Amino acid sequence: MSAAGLFTITRPANAVVSGVTAIIAYLIATGTVIPSTVILLVIVTLITAAGNVINDYFDAEIDRINRPERPIPSGSVTPLAARCFAVTLFLAGILAALFTPLLCLFFVVVNSLVLVLYAAKLKSMPVVGNAAVAYLAASIFLFGGAFAGWQALVLMIPLATITFLATMVREILKDAEDVEGDAAGGADTLPIRIGIRFTTRIAMGFALLAAVASLVPFLWWGTWYLAGIVIVDIIILAAAVRTLPCQTPASVRETRATTLIKAGMFAALLVFALSALFL
């Protein structure tokens, strides 16, 4: 076991970006950022890191096929160390949340439970597992708003909805990429049940819904927001379209659709932040 392995297994870039997203959510909801919002960064980073670790713990056998370079299958982190590390990170995040409003603490506890349930059980359930991940991504916006109270949380619902739908696209296509390992590990994902071809069409449907939902903030942010988000929509829709001819996991991977969608989601976050600051 190595310290580098423990660091890598948290997927630190992913965890920190999630934490920054919570601060951006607060900025969007209130129009400002205050020093105390740094605790949002700390909490979300810790809980996201914990979720990444526990997910790798439960996915060790699947990752030996799909992601052999990851810390557990590569041997740089033992399963026991990963489990203990995940518990430590979860507890640290929950303890930090004690210094936030009760509404935020509620999200932290619920999301911690969802992360564990997802890794242990929900991931192997078609659509339900995808929806759990999509909720977790969307809830970061709700969590950031909750730091400013109920009214700010409500303001985040449209952005949370957009995030939920876009994440569904990426998660469904990720399952299509990982059919071999998921099948070997006993998972029961959507592409395993209905095949790659129908799965990519369902992903396309969610991409269209995400594009429609992304137009709603135009009502208060106006034309400049629309110009930015249309570019994002084109990226996500184009990525989904590229997968439509695919009939095998390898062909889905070759489209790099999930990477493009991830880039589109980062771009959407930038559009949201700039719109909150200047529009």
N, C-alpha and C positions, 0 to 999 in steps of 0.2 A: 504493500500500500504506500502511496506517496501523497505529499501535500499538493502536488500539482494535479494529481488525480481527483482529490477532493474539491479542488478549485474548479476543475473542468466539469465535473459532474453536476455542478449547480447551474451550468450554462450561464455564466456571469453576465454576458452582454444582454441576453434575453431578460434576465432578472432585473438588471439595472434599467433597461428600456421600459419595462413594466412599471418600475418605481417612478421614473420620470413622467410616464403617462398619467399617473395619479396626480402629480403636481400640475400638469397641463390641464387635467380635468378641473382642478380647483380654479386655475386661471380662467378657463372658459366660463365656469359657473359664476365667478365673482368679478372678473375683470382685473384681478390683481393677484400677486403672490406675496405672502408674508413669511417671515423667517420660520415660523412654527410648522410650515408645510414640509419642512425637511423630514419630519417624522413620517410623512406619507411615503416618501422615497425609501426610508429605512424599512418600514413595515412591509410594503409591497415587494421590495427586493428580497427580504428574508423569506416571506411566505412563498413567493414564486420560486426561489431557489430550493426551498424545502420540497415543493411540489415536483420540481425537476428531478431531485434526488430520489424521492420515493417512487416516482414513475420509472426511473432507470432500475431501481431495486426490483420492482415487480416485472419489469420487461427484460430481465437479464437473459432469459433463454431465447426470446424473440430477437433481441439485439445481437445474439451470437450469429444470426443469419442476416438480419437487415442492417445492423450497425456494429460490426465486430470491433470497430475502432473505439467505441465508447469505453469509459473507465472500467465498468464491471466485467464485460466480456474480454477486455484486453488484459485484465488482471491488475490494473493500477489501483483499484479500490475493491476491497472485499465486500460481499453482500452485507455482512454484519456491520461493518464500518459505515456503509451507506445508510443502513436503517437507523443506526444511532445518530448519525449526522443529520438525517432528515428530522428526527424527533427534536434534536437540539435547535434546529432552525425554526421549526414550527413554534416551539415554546418561546424562543426569543422574539418572534414576530407577534405572538399573542401578548406577551408581557409588555412589549412596546405599545401595543394598541390600548393598554390600560390607561395611557396618557392622552387618549383621544376621546371624542364624544361617544356615548353608548352606541349610537347608530353605526359608527365606524367599527367599534369592537364587535358588533353583531356580524358585520360583513366578514371580518377577519376570522371569526370562529366558524361561521357557515362555510366560507371558502376553503378553510383548512380541511374541514370534513369532506367537502366535495372533492378536493384534490386527492385525499386518501382513498375515498370511494371510487373515484375515477381510475386511479392506478390499480386498485385491487380487484374491481368488479366491472365498473361501468364501461371501461375502455373496450371490453369484449362484446358489448351490446350494440347492435347496429343502430345508428342515428343517435341513440341516447348518449353514447360516449362522445360523439361529435358535439352534441348539444351542450354537454357538460363543459367541454373546453371552450366552446363559443360563449357560454354564460360567464365563465371565469374571465375571459378576455374583456367582455362587455362590462362586467361588474367593476373593473378598475375605474371606469368613468363614473359609475355610481358612487364608488368609494370616495373618489376625490371630491365629488359634489357633497357627499354626506358630511365631510369635514366642516362644511359651511352651513349645514342644516338641511332640513327636509325640502325647503323650497329650491335650494341649489341642486339637490339630488334630482328633483323632478325635471329641472332644466337639462339634465344630462341624459334623459331617457332617449331622445332622438339619436344622439351620438352612440349610445350604448346599443341601440337597435341596429344601426349601420354596422357597428363592429361585430355584433353577433352574427349577422347575415354573411358578412365577408369572411369571418372566421369559419363558418360552416362550409363555405366553398373550399377553403384551404384544407380543412380537416378531412373532408370527404375525399378530396384528391390525394391527400397523403395516405389514406387507407388504400386507395387504388394503387399507389406506388408500392405499398408494403404487403401486398397479398401473400407472397411466398412465405415470409417470416411469420405473419399473423396466422396463416393457416397451420404452419408447423407448430406454433405456440398455442393452438387451440382457440384463437380468437374467432368471433363470429361477427365480422364487419359487413358493412353494406355491399362492397364489391364481391366479397366471398359469397354472399347470398344471391345477388342479382346479376353479377358480372360487371366487368369494366365498362362496357358500352352504355348500359343503363345508368350506371353510377355517374359517369361524366355528364350525362344529361340532367341528372338531379342537381349536380354541382352547378351546371349552367343556369338552372332555374333559380338557385340561391343567389348567383351572381347578378341576375336580372333584378331580383328583389332588392339586393343591396344597392344597385345603381338607382332604382326608384326611390328607396329610402334616403339616399344621399342627397336628393334634391330638396328635401324638406327644410333644412337650415337656410336655403335660399330665401325663405320667407322673412328671416330677420338679418341675414348677412348680405344678401343682395348679389349683384352681378359679378363682383370680383371673386366671391366665394364660388359661384357657379362655374366661372372660368377655370378655377383650380381643381374643383372636384370632378369636372367632366374629364380632365386629363387622367385623374385617378381611376375613374370608372372605365375609361378606355383600356387602361393597363389591365385591370382585373377581368373585364369582359374578354379581352383578347387572349389572356392566359387561359380562361375557361374554354374559349372556342378552340384553342389549339389542341385540347384533349379530346374533342368530340370524335375524331376518327380513330382514336386509340382502342385497341382490343386486348392489350397485354400490359402488365405492370411496367415492364421495361419501356414500352412506348410512351407511357404516361411520364415516367422519369425523364425520358429524353426531351420532352417538351419544356422542362424546367418551369412548369406552370406554378407549382407551389412557391418557388423562389420569386417569380414575378408577382404573385399575389402578396407575398410578404413585403416586397418592395412597395407595392401599391398601398398597402396598409400603413407603412411608415410615411409614405407621401400624404396619405389622408390625414394622419396625425399632424403633420406639418401644416396642411391646409387649415385644419381646425384651429391650431395654435395661432397662426398668423391672422386668421379671421377674427379670433377673439381679441387679439391685440390691436388690430388696425381698422376693423369694420364696425 
